[in-house]
Amino acid sequence: MSISTTPVPARTDAPAATRTRPTAPTSLVRRAGLGVTAGSLAWAVPVALLGTTPPAGSWQALVVNLGAVLFQLGLVGLVAVVLRTGAIGTGRLARNLLHLEHALLGVAMFSSLLWAFAPGLYDTGFFSVVDLFWPISMLGMAAIGVRIAIAGRWTGIARFWPAVAESWAPVVVPTSFLLPAVTQYIGAAHLLVGYVALGLILVRRPELTGARDR
């Protein structure tokens, strides 16, 4: 009597291997959340008290624009978390868009520093070009917020609150033309409701971004 075995045929209906979703440590997300919260508060308070565009060369302009730099640094950390968690996708296009947003924020910070420390350049064409990156970078953040909600990689309130926070430019820029007398208060209030709250969400619920302890 002979005994033979037949190998089990490979299944053809098994699901294809899926790419592992990128994750970030919860500590990184919490630090970014703290940066967003602190930076937003550092800008919201002087904006509410001194306005969004104090006269160039004044101490008010120095305080407001240094607060703006801290806010922008917080956004740099936020974009880094979006990149590390694959919040808007993991393809080359998504990564390149986030790298571009980092570059836009870098130029926007440069414009804030110029306004704070080089008021003599304020009326020059060079400053006018550089200063355009401020609203452009904020519009880029608005697009990122919408994309986070659509992608659905972040869950719960973290999925939708970035779109609320990052609507700052679409809300405040038109207000500056239509209701200039109250722009500073609307801008400050939007920072508190939007970005400060988003930062606290990241601090308290980092797992909603897919972050894991390592």
MARMAR-258146 format. One record per residue (C-alpha): residue in three letters; z, x, y. Coordinates in steps of 0.02 Angstrom, whole numbers, padded with zeros to 5 digits, always signed. Layout:
N
ALAZXY ...
END
This chain:
214
MET+00000+00000+00000 SER-00045+00068+00169 ILE+00037+00024+00332 SER-00062+00031+00493 THR-00016-00016+00669 THR-00128-00080+00805 PRO-00081-00037+00984 VAL-00047-00183+01097 PRO-00199-00210+01207 ALA-00175-00181+01390 ARG-00150-00337+01493 THR-00286-00376+01615 ASP-00191-00514+01704 ALA-00048-00404+01767 PRO-00032-00394+01956 ALA-00099-00239+02037 ALA+00025-00113+02099 THR+00077-00149+02276 ARG+00109-00022+02411 THR+00293+00006+02444 ARG+00345-00069+02609 PRO+00406+00064+02731 THR+00590+00058+02770 ALA+00707+00139+02895 PRO+00892+00176+02881 THR+01004+00045+02960 SER+01083+00181+03066 LEU+00915+00215+03151 VAL+00889+00031+03188 ARG+01065+00014+03257 ARG+01042+00166+03370 ALA+00879+00095+03434 GLY+00965-00071+03465 LEU+01102+00013+03564 GLY+00969+00105+03665 VAL+00877-00057+03703 THR+01037-00146+03754 ALA+01105-00005+03862 GLY+00937+00033+03942 SER+00904-00150+03981 LEU+01076-00170+04061 ALA+01051-00009+04159 TRP+00894-00082+04236 ALA+00942-00267+04248 VAL+01096-00238+04355 PRO+01013-00137+04494 VAL+00860-00251+04490 ALA+00972-00403+04518 LEU+01066-00318+04659 LEU+00930-00213+04742 GLY+00763-00290+04693 THR+00620-00229+04585 THR+00531-00124+04718 PRO+00651-00054+04848 PRO+00575+00054+04988 ALA+00514+00222+04925 GLY+00632+00363+04970 SER+00786+00253+04982 TRP+00941+00272+04875 GLN+00905+00096+04810 ALA+00737+00154+04744 LEU+00821+00302+04659 VAL+00948+00191+04571 VAL+00822+00059+04518 ASN+00696+00183+04451 LEU+00823+00287+04357 GLY+00879+00125+04276 ALA+00697+00090+04235 VAL+00682+00259+04149 LEU+00833+00218+04039 PHE+00753+00050+03998 GLN+00589+00134+03952 LEU+00679+00259+03841 GLY+00754+00111+03750 LEU+00580+00043+03723 VAL+00524+00209+03651 GLY+00660+00192+03520 LEU+00611+00012+03487 VAL+00429+00058+03457 ALA+00486+00196+03340 VAL+00580+00067+03236 VAL+00428-00047+03235 LEU+00327+00099+03169 ARG+00455+00154+03038 THR+00475-00022+02968 GLY+00291-00066+02970 ALA+00332-00219+03075 ILE+00153-00247+03135 GLY+00068-00175+02981 THR+00052-00010+02890 GLY-00131+00029+02915 ARG-00205+00163+03025 LEU-00248+00041+03164 ALA-00068-00023+03176 ARG+00002+00154+03178 ASN-00123+00212+03309 LEU-00082+00063+03421 LEU+00102+00106+03414 HIS+00066+00289+03453 LEU-00038+00229+03600 GLU+00107+00122+03661 HIS+00219+00275+03654 ALA+00093+00366+03763 LEU+00083+00221+03887 LEU+00272+00218+03899 GLY+00273+00405+03930 VAL+00157+00388+04080 ALA+00256+00237+04141 MET+00415+00341+04137 PHE+00325+00476+04235 SER+00281+00347+04368 SER+00464+00292+04378 LEU+00519+00471+04401 LEU+00388+00497+04537 TRP+00450+00343+04628 ALA+00629+00407+04614 PHE+00604+00590+04659 ALA+00434+00606+04745 PRO+00423+00463+04871 GLY+00296+00563+04972 LEU+00167+00525+04837 TYR+00193+00338+04844 ASP+00043+00300+04955 THR-00076+00417+04865 GLY-00215+00370+04746 PHE-00136+00476+04611 PHE+00024+00374+04613 SER-00074+00211+04617 VAL-00164+00259+04457 VAL-00007+00320+04368 ASP+00092+00166+04422 LEU-00034+00053+04334 PHE+00036+00113+04170 TRP+00199+00021+04206 PRO+00124-00155+04187 ILE+00000-00095+04056 SER+00140-00028+03947 MET+00236-00191+03964 LEU+00083-00292+03917 GLY+00069-00180+03765 MET+00249-00222+03720 ALA+00207-00408+03737 ALA+00063-00387+03614 ILE+00179-00296+03493 GLY+00305-00439+03503 VAL+00173-00568+03460 ARG+00108-00461+03318 ILE+00283-00442+03244 ALA+00299-00631+03237 ILE+00128-00651+03156 ALA+00152-00514+03027 GLY+00319-00585+02968 ARG+00383-00418+02902 TRP+00540-00439+03006 THR+00636-00595+02958 GLY+00751-00723+03036 ILE+00783-00711+03221 ALA+00719-00532+03222 ARG+00546-00597+03182 PHE+00529-00705+03338 TRP+00647-00632+03468 PRO+00537-00480+03506 ALA+00404-00601+03570 VAL+00535-00679+03685 ALA+00598-00511+03747 GLU+00428-00432+03767 SER+00358-00577+03869 TRP+00440-00494+04020 ALA+00276-00440+04101 PRO+00183-00605+04073 VAL+00331-00697+04152 VAL+00387-00582+04291 VAL+00222-00512+04355 PRO+00151-00684+04402 THR+00320-00730+04475 SER+00312-00581+04592 PHE+00157-00659+04671 LEU+00207-00842+04665 LEU+00395-00831+04700 PRO+00430-00657+04770 ALA+00599-00709+04842 VAL+00672-00740+04670 THR+00576-00612+04566 GLN+00722-00492+04553 TYR+00837-00627+04484 ILE+00709-00692+04360 GLY+00670-00515+04306 ALA+00853-00471+04281 ALA+00890-00634+04190 HIS+00741-00609+04075 LEU+00802-00435+04031 LEU+00972-00505+03984 VAL+00906-00651+03882 GLY+00765-00551+03805 TYR+00792-00365+03781 VAL+00982-00358+03787 ALA+00990-00495+03656 LEU+00856-00409+03551 GLY+00954-00247+03555 LEU+01111-00337+03497 ILE+01013-00419+03355 LEU+00957-00247+03296 VAL+01135-00181+03307 ARG+01215-00326+03214 ARG+01077-00371+03090 PRO+00971-00216+03056 GLU+00930-00279+02881 LEU+00818-00412+02960 THR+00695-00272+02997 GLY+00692-00218+02815 ALA+00807-00071+02853 ARG+00917-00012+02710 ASP+01067+00103+02694 ARG+01026+00268+02612 
END
